[in-house]
Amino acid sequence: MTLIQLEYIIAVDTYKSFVLAAEKSFVTQPTLSMQIQKLEKSLGVRIFDRSKQPIVATDIGAVIINQARSVLKERDKIKELISETQDELGGEIKIGVIPTLAPYLLPKILGSFMEKYPKMKLQIWESTTTKVISELKLGLLDCGILSTPLNDGELIETPLFYESFVAYISENSSLNKSKTVSATELLNEKLWLLNEGHCMRNQVLNICQKKRALNPEQTLEYNTGSVETLKRMVDMNSGVTILPELSILDFNEDELEHVRYFISPEPVREISLVTTQNFLKKKAISFLTKEILEAVPEKFKSSKRKELMSID
């Protein structure tokens, strides 16, 4: 049994394909297949059920693969121990961020982070919460920046800040003269929503539970995967949408005329840095956390916000 063989079975389990696993491992498929067959022969068990597509692990194979992940993680800790002793932060960190947060948070932190740590390579993907969680557990990501709580015992959530939701209303709306709004007042408005699969869609529906129960056919509009598109839908087609507060920080005066905060208790989402239980790259992730906390406005970090209407 070799560490390379363990890497190969993890790759096949991750990508559910010998061809793709070989490509991601930078070897030919025959080489990868031969090494896995050698491992299976030495262990006396079948790790994969090759009769199924996509490829799946056998029952004992799944146990072996989980142990292989643990073995390789312990190996990588040796590299991290060395990295921790070095003055200049280097290496690579892979981050998953939800799309309703990434465009508004990342530009505020990436420039300064890369300037401070020029040897650190960042790889960032915008993905849904479900995909980020899956890739964290598979070891494809080092950390995620997500809306929490996730209620997953395999993950560690480190709260970073608390972000309010605001209403963005059309100039033709009956609420245009109001300084604040409530979920009840949105009952007669056309509401533009994100597509299925976005956690913010569910959070908005939770804010408007009364609306959903009373008249869902007339009050909900299914539309897009982009927060920016939601805003444009309101501008061009009337109605209302609900936006995360970070997205309005760079609004001009005309755009802010369309923004309304909710009456107390304001709906708030918790944003956390999420890792697996035995995560690596602790030093790099701690510096990333510090950079985020320095970038967001102080009011977002207030513990009082946590006491408002949490939306999960």
N, C-alpha and C positions, 0 to 999 in steps of 0.2 A: 504494500500500500504506500502510495506517495502523495505528497501534497498536490502535485499536478493532477493526479487522478481525482482527488477530492474537488479541485477547482472545476474539472470537467463535468462531474456529475451535478454540481451546483449550477453550472451554466445550462445544462440540459433541462434541469428542473425549472430554472428561471424562464427560459425562452421556449420551453415545450417543443423543441425541435433540435435534432442533431445537426442539421445544416446551419441553423442560425447560431447555435451554441458554438460550433466550430468557427464561424465567422467572427463572433464576438471574442473568442479566445485566441484569434489570430493563428489558427492551425487548420490543416485540411480536415475534412470530415473523416476520412479513413483513419487518420492519426488519432483523432478524438475517440472514435468508435472502438478502435483497437485497445486504447488505454482503459476505457470503461469496461470492455469485455474482460481484460486482464484482472481488473479490480473485482468484477463479479465472480470470476473463476477462483480468485484467491480467497474470497469470502464465502463462496459456496452458495450464493443467493442471486436472484435476479433483482436488480435495482429498478429497472424500468420495464414497463409493459409496452413493448414495441408494436403490438397489434392495434393499439389505439392511436388515433390522431385527433388532437395533438397528443404528443407523448405524455404519459403520466407515470408517476412512480408507483411501484408496488407498495403494499403495506409496510413490509420490512424496509423497502427502499426509502420510503418517506422518513423513517426513523434514522436510517443511516445518513441521509442528506441533512437532516437537522443537526446531527452530531458533527457532520463535516463542516457545516457553517460555524459551529462553536469552535472547532479546532482551528479553522482559518482565522477566526476573529482573535483567538488567543495568539496566533502567530503574528498577526498585524500589531498586537499590543507591543511587541518587541520593537518594531519600527517607531511606534509612538513614544516609547520610553526614551529613545534616542532623540527624537524630535523635541521632546519636552526640555531637554538639556541645552538645546541650541538657542542662541539669542534671537536670531531672525526667523520669523515664522515662515515656513515653506510647505510644500506638498500641495494637496488638492482637496477641495471640499465640494461635495455635491449636495445641492439644496433644491427642495421642491417647495413651491409657493402657490397658493391659490390665486386664480386670475383676478379676483375682485380686490386683491391686496397688492399684488406684484407691481403694477404700473405706478402706484402711488407711494409705495414704500421703498422699493429697490433703487430708483434714481437718487433718493436722498442719502443712501448709504454706500453705494458701490464705488463711487469716485474716491471718497475719502478712505475706504477700506483698502482699495487697490494701491492707493498712494502710500498708505502706512505699511502695507505688507506686500511689496511688489513681487516676492517670490511665491506667494500663495496663489494658486490657480483656482478660480471659481467656475463651477459648472452649475447652471441654474435652469430649472424647468418649471414652466407654469402648468399645473395639472390640477385636476379635481382632488378633493380631500381623499376620496376612496383610492385613487391611484397613488397619491403620495404615501398613504398608509401602507399600501401593498408593497411599494418599492422600498420603503424604509425596512420592512420586515424581510425583504429579499436581499437586503444589503446593497441595493442599487443607489440609494441615497444615504447621506450621512445625517441629514436633519431636514425637518420640514417647518415651514412657518404657516400655521393653520389657525382656523377659528376653533376654539375649544369650549367646553370639554368634549372629549371623544369617547370617554368611558371604555377604554381599552387597556386592560391590565398589562399588556406587553409593551406599552409605550410610557414614556416620561414626558409630562407637559410642564414647561416652565413659562408661566404667564409673563408677557412682556408689557402689554398695555391694553386699555379698554377703549373701544371705538364705538361711538354713537352712530345710529342711523338717522338720516334726515330725509324729509320728503322734498322732492323736486317737482314743482307743479307748473302746469301750463298757465300762460297769461290769460287764457280764457276760462280758467277754473273758477268755480264759485268760492274757492278758498284763497283766492289771490289777495284779498284784502286782510286776511287773517295773519297775525304775527307768529302764531304757533298752531299746530294741528294735533289731532288725536286720531287713533286708529278708527274710531267710530265715525269721524268726520270724512273719512275716505270711502265710506260705504257707497256713495253715489258717483264715485270717480272711476274712470277707466284706468286700471293698474297695469303697467308694463312690467313684465317679469323676465328673469333669466330662464334659460332652458332647464329641463330636467338634468339632474346630475351635479348642479352647482349648489353648494351648501347655503349660499346666500338666498337662493330661491326659497328654500325651506324656512330660513330665518324670517324672510319677509312674510311668508304665509303664516308663520307663528305670530308675528306682529298683528296680522289682520285675520285672526281666527274667526272673529265674528263675521267678517265680510265673507269668508269662504263658506261659512255655515248658512248665511242668509240668502245669498244669491250668487253662487259662483259663476254661473254662465254669463251674467252681464257685467261682472266686476273684475274678472281676471283676463288678462291678455298674455298669451304665451308668445314669446318672440325671439329672443336673442341670447347669445352667450357673452355679450360685451356690456359692461357698465356704461361705457361711452355711448353705445348705440341706444341704450335705454334713455339716456338723457336726450339724444337727438329725436327719438320717437316722441317724447313729450313736446319738444320744441316745435316739431312739424305736424304732429297729429293730435295735440291736446292730451288730456289725461294727467296722470301722475306716476312717478316711480319713486322708489326708495333707494338712496345711495349711502355707501359708507362714508363717514365724515372725512377720512383722509383724501377722498377723491375731490372734495370741494375746496381744499386748501389753496389751490392755485386758480380758483375761479376769479374772473373779473367782476366788476361791479354789476354789470348787466346780468350775468349768470347768477350772482348771489341774490338778485331780486326774486329769483324763482325758488330759493331755498327756504324751507320752513323746518324749524326744530319741533320735536314732539313735546307735548306737555309732560310734566313729571308724572310717573317715572319714565324717563327716556329709554327706548330700547337700545341695548348695548351688546356688542359682541366682544368676547375675550379673545385676544390674539396671543398665541403661545409659540415658543420654539419647541418642537417635538422631536424626540429621539427614541431609539429602542432602549431597553433596560441596560444592556451592556455596550453602550455606544463608544466609539473611538473618536479620535481627533478632538478631545476635550478642550485643549488649549485654543485651537482655531475656532471652535464653536463658541467658547466663552468670549473671545474677541469680537466675533460676529454679533453676539448678544449685546455686548457693550456698545457697539457701533449703532445698533438699532435703537437702543435706549437713548443715546445721545441725539439721534435724528428726530425722534417724534416729539411733538409739543408736550410740555410738562403736564398740561391738563389731562392728556391721554393716560398718564401714569398714576393719576390720583386713585387711591383706594376707594374713594367715595363713589367712583363710577361703577365699581364692582357691585355696589349695593343697589344700583338702579335695575331696571328690568332686563335681566340677562336673557339673551335669545340664543338657544342652541338647537 
